[in-house]
Amino acid sequence: MEMEFSSLEELYKRIRPALRTKKEEMRRSGFIYIKEEDIWNYLKEIKWTNSKNLSLYKMVNDVLNVDNLLIDKYLKNKLNMRNRNIYFDN
């Protein structure tokens, strides 16, 4: 059975249980500042950028098995770039 989603928001809601599970796993590993949205954004912007026809199973698998350190590094780089832009904009 193939599922289609009409928006990213609809897809996000569908895989949210996996995102919650991953967030809790990361919290237990000491990454208490990582949110569900951070995991979602990492996968959407980095892992799935050039992917075509991803199945729901594959996406949930990616959520549950992505390396915690990669998400942490992504988030820190994003925050660093935001801080750098604020500094140079003033």
PABA-695515 format. One record per residue: residue number from 0; x, y, z of N, C-alpha, C, O in turn. Coordinates in nm, 3 decimals. Atoms other than C-alpha are relative to their C-alpha. Layout:
PABA-695515
R   i      nx      ny      nz     cax     cay     caz      cx      cy      cz      ox      oy      oz
R NUM       X       Y       Z       X       Y       Z       X       Y       Z       X       Y       Z
...
end
This chain:
PABA-695515
R   i      nx      ny      nz     cax     cay     caz      cx      cy      cz      ox      oy      oz
R   0   0.083  -0.117   0.000   0.000   0.000   0.000   0.088   0.125   0.000   0.169   0.144   0.091
R   1  -0.079  -0.121   0.013   0.152   0.328  -0.112  -0.078   0.118   0.056  -0.196   0.135   0.026
R   2   0.065  -0.117  -0.059   0.075   0.645   0.085   0.054   0.125  -0.065   0.173   0.135  -0.095
R   3  -0.042  -0.129   0.053   0.083   0.994  -0.055  -0.046   0.108   0.097  -0.153   0.097   0.158
R   4   0.029  -0.109  -0.091   0.089   1.315   0.144  -0.010   0.128  -0.080   0.068   0.152  -0.171
R   5   0.024  -0.123   0.077  -0.041   1.648   0.023   0.085   0.117   0.047   0.092   0.220  -0.021
R   6  -0.084  -0.108  -0.051   0.194   1.858   0.237   0.108  -0.055   0.092   0.098  -0.167   0.142
R   7  -0.105   0.038  -0.095   0.508   1.846   0.445  -0.056  -0.007   0.141  -0.013  -0.090   0.222
R   8   0.062   0.001  -0.132   0.294   1.924   0.748  -0.072  -0.132   0.026  -0.064  -0.188   0.135
R   9   0.070   0.128  -0.013   0.082   1.615   0.686   0.100  -0.115   0.021   0.077  -0.202   0.104
R  10  -0.104   0.102  -0.016   0.396   1.400   0.648   0.063   0.009   0.138   0.086  -0.092   0.204
R  11  -0.059  -0.021  -0.133   0.546   1.553   0.963  -0.089  -0.060   0.107  -0.041  -0.130   0.196
R  12   0.094   0.055  -0.099   0.235   1.464   1.162   0.000  -0.153  -0.002  -0.014  -0.217   0.102
R  13   0.003   0.146   0.013   0.248   1.109   1.029   0.122  -0.065   0.064   0.111  -0.173   0.124
R  14  -0.121   0.061  -0.056   0.608   1.046   1.138   0.036   0.057   0.137   0.141   0.024   0.192
R  15  -0.027  -0.061  -0.130   0.584   1.248   1.459   0.025  -0.101   0.112   0.112  -0.077   0.197
R  16  -0.033   0.098  -0.106   0.571   0.936   1.682   0.146  -0.046  -0.005   0.209  -0.065   0.099
R  17  -0.141   0.039   0.013   0.911   0.833   1.544   0.091   0.114   0.044   0.193   0.091   0.108
R  18  -0.079  -0.116  -0.042   1.044   1.186   1.597   0.001   0.013   0.153   0.104   0.044   0.211
R  19   0.006  -0.004  -0.147   0.925   1.178   1.960   0.089  -0.107   0.060   0.161  -0.082   0.157
R  20  -0.083   0.110  -0.049   1.092   0.842   2.012   0.147   0.034  -0.010   0.223   0.011   0.084
R  21  -0.140  -0.037   0.020   1.420   0.969   1.868   0.041   0.111   0.097   0.150   0.107   0.154
R  22  -0.029  -0.109  -0.094   1.402   1.287   2.077   0.022  -0.055   0.140   0.115  -0.014   0.209
R  23  -0.016   0.060  -0.133   1.356   1.079   2.393   0.130  -0.080   0.011   0.198  -0.075   0.113
R  24  -0.127   0.074   0.002   1.647   0.852   2.297   0.116   0.098   0.015   0.210   0.073   0.091
R  25  -0.107  -0.098  -0.005   1.864   1.159   2.244   0.006   0.066   0.139   0.115   0.092   0.190
R  26   0.005  -0.058  -0.133   1.749   1.310   2.576   0.070  -0.092   0.100   0.147  -0.046   0.185
R  27  -0.064   0.097  -0.091   1.856   0.992   2.757   0.151  -0.007  -0.023   0.226  -0.047   0.066
R  28  -0.143   0.000   0.031   2.195   1.023   2.584   0.067   0.134   0.029   0.185   0.152   0.000
R  29  -0.058  -0.127  -0.040   2.244   1.378   2.711  -0.027   0.116  -0.093   0.015   0.229  -0.065
R  30   0.031  -0.107   0.096   2.118   1.578   2.412  -0.136   0.061   0.038  -0.232   0.048  -0.037
R  31   0.128  -0.045  -0.054   1.848   1.749   2.619  -0.059   0.121  -0.074  -0.177   0.151  -0.056
R  32   0.043  -0.120   0.072   1.824   2.057   2.392  -0.054  -0.030  -0.140  -0.106   0.060  -0.206
R  33   0.047   0.038   0.134   1.734   1.867   2.072  -0.151  -0.017   0.002  -0.206  -0.084   0.089
R  34   0.146   0.009   0.011   1.370   1.904   1.967  -0.037  -0.087  -0.120   0.046  -0.114  -0.206
R  35   0.050   0.078   0.113   1.158   1.698   1.730   0.024   0.074  -0.132   0.063   0.013  -0.232
R  36  -0.017  -0.081   0.121   1.176   1.983   1.479   0.145   0.000  -0.048   0.170   0.008  -0.169
R  37  -0.141   0.004   0.037   1.557   1.971   1.486   0.033  -0.128  -0.077   0.105  -0.127  -0.176
R  38  -0.021   0.130   0.067   1.556   1.603   1.390  -0.063   0.005  -0.139  -0.001  -0.034  -0.238
R  39   0.072  -0.013   0.127   1.297   1.668   1.118   0.077   0.088  -0.098   0.097   0.050  -0.213
R  40  -0.071  -0.093   0.088   1.489   1.966   0.978   0.132  -0.058  -0.049   0.168  -0.040  -0.165
R  41  -0.124   0.064   0.044   1.818   1.774   0.971  -0.027  -0.098  -0.114   0.038  -0.093  -0.218
R  42   0.029   0.101   0.102   1.666   1.488   0.777  -0.052   0.065  -0.129  -0.010   0.027  -0.238
R  43   0.059  -0.067   0.116   1.467   1.717   0.546   0.105   0.079  -0.079   0.107   0.074  -0.202
R  44  -0.098  -0.088   0.065   1.757   1.955   0.473   0.128  -0.070  -0.042   0.195  -0.026  -0.136
R  45  -0.128   0.066   0.027   2.050   1.712   0.472  -0.021  -0.139  -0.063   0.024  -0.163  -0.175
R  46   0.009   0.140   0.043   1.955   1.345   0.436  -0.093  -0.021  -0.119  -0.060  -0.096  -0.212
R  47   0.101   0.027   0.103   1.645   1.363   0.215   0.000   0.101  -0.114  -0.087   0.095  -0.201
R  48   0.001  -0.109   0.097   1.737   1.665   0.002  -0.013  -0.050  -0.144  -0.095   0.002  -0.219
R  49   0.001   0.047   0.139   1.802   1.472  -0.319  -0.071  -0.134  -0.018  -0.059  -0.198  -0.122
R  50   0.068   0.129   0.006   1.588   1.168  -0.242  -0.131   0.011  -0.078  -0.197   0.114  -0.078
R  51   0.124   0.008   0.078   1.299   1.063  -0.463  -0.079  -0.121   0.047  -0.022  -0.226   0.077
R  52   0.091   0.111  -0.031   0.998   0.846  -0.379   0.035  -0.075   0.129   0.037  -0.198   0.132
R  53  -0.028   0.064  -0.129   1.088   0.782  -0.017  -0.128  -0.063   0.055  -0.234  -0.002   0.052
R  54   0.115   0.065  -0.063   0.858   0.533   0.150  -0.010   0.045   0.145   0.089   0.089   0.204
R  55   0.021  -0.034  -0.140   0.710   0.602   0.491   0.090  -0.086   0.089   0.149  -0.038   0.186
R  56  -0.088   0.092  -0.075   0.898   0.297   0.620   0.144   0.052   0.000   0.208   0.053   0.105
R  57  -0.139  -0.047   0.011   1.231   0.437   0.494   0.020   0.127   0.082   0.123   0.144   0.147
R  58  -0.013  -0.125  -0.074   1.166   0.778   0.646   0.000  -0.026   0.152   0.081   0.031   0.225
R  59   0.004   0.034  -0.143   1.072   0.632   0.987   0.131  -0.068   0.039   0.185  -0.041   0.146
R  60  -0.128   0.066  -0.026   1.380   0.409   0.967   0.113   0.103   0.012   0.197   0.093   0.101
R  61  -0.102  -0.105  -0.007   1.596   0.715   0.897  -0.010   0.078   0.130   0.091   0.107   0.193
R  62   0.020  -0.073  -0.126   1.443   0.900   1.194   0.059  -0.078   0.116   0.134  -0.024   0.197
R  63  -0.040   0.079  -0.115   1.506   0.616   1.434   0.148  -0.036   0.001   0.204  -0.064   0.107
R  64  -0.138   0.046   0.007   1.857   0.535   1.312   0.104   0.106  -0.035   0.222   0.075  -0.048
R  65  -0.098  -0.105   0.030   2.015   0.871   1.233   0.095   0.015   0.119   0.054   0.003   0.234
R  66  -0.102  -0.016  -0.103   2.337   0.929   1.425  -0.027   0.127   0.082  -0.041   0.236   0.026
R  67   0.027  -0.113  -0.090   2.275   1.154   1.726   0.102   0.111  -0.017   0.068   0.229  -0.012
R  68  -0.105  -0.101   0.014   2.607   1.329   1.675  -0.016   0.083  -0.127   0.021   0.200  -0.129
R  69   0.023  -0.075   0.123   2.514   1.428   1.319  -0.107   0.107   0.020  -0.094   0.219  -0.030
R  70   0.104  -0.098  -0.030   2.198   1.599   1.442   0.055   0.110   0.089   0.029   0.228   0.065
R  71  -0.062  -0.097  -0.090   2.392   1.770   1.720   0.091   0.095  -0.077   0.084   0.217  -0.058
R  72  -0.092  -0.083   0.080   2.658   1.894   1.476  -0.078   0.093  -0.093  -0.045   0.210  -0.106
R  73   0.085  -0.080   0.089   2.391   2.014   1.230  -0.059   0.119   0.076  -0.054   0.232   0.029
R  74   0.066  -0.105  -0.079   2.210   2.210   1.502   0.102   0.105   0.046   0.075   0.225   0.039
R  75  -0.103  -0.094  -0.045   2.529   2.364   1.638   0.051   0.085  -0.115   0.074   0.205  -0.097
R  76  -0.042  -0.077   0.117   2.639   2.467   1.288  -0.105   0.103  -0.039  -0.072   0.217  -0.074
R  77   0.109  -0.090   0.034   2.299   2.621   1.222  -0.005   0.118   0.098  -0.020   0.233   0.056
R  78  -0.001  -0.106  -0.101   2.309   2.817   1.549   0.122   0.090  -0.016   0.112   0.212   0.000
R  79  -0.123  -0.076   0.021   2.667   2.924   1.481  -0.016   0.096  -0.119   0.026   0.211  -0.112
R  80   0.022  -0.085   0.118   2.569   3.056   1.136  -0.097   0.113   0.032  -0.078   0.226  -0.012
R  81   0.097  -0.102  -0.039   2.270   3.241   1.283   0.068   0.107   0.084   0.047   0.227   0.063
R  82  -0.071  -0.096  -0.085   2.491   3.402   1.548   0.099   0.082  -0.081   0.115   0.201  -0.056
R  83  -0.096  -0.070   0.085   2.751   3.493   1.286  -0.072   0.106  -0.082  -0.022   0.217  -0.098
R  84   0.077  -0.095   0.081   2.484   3.659   1.070  -0.048   0.117   0.084  -0.049   0.231   0.036
R  85   0.043  -0.109  -0.089   2.354   3.860   1.367   0.118   0.093   0.026   0.102   0.215   0.026
R  86  -0.120  -0.080  -0.028   2.708   3.976   1.443   0.035   0.088  -0.119   0.064   0.206  -0.101
R  87  -0.040  -0.075   0.117   2.781   4.085   1.085  -0.108   0.095  -0.050  -0.078   0.190  -0.123
R  88   0.108  -0.088   0.043   2.438   4.245   1.030  -0.002   0.130   0.080  -0.061   0.229   0.037
R  89   0.001  -0.121  -0.085   2.501   4.497   1.310   0.112   0.092  -0.032   0.125   0.198   0.031
end
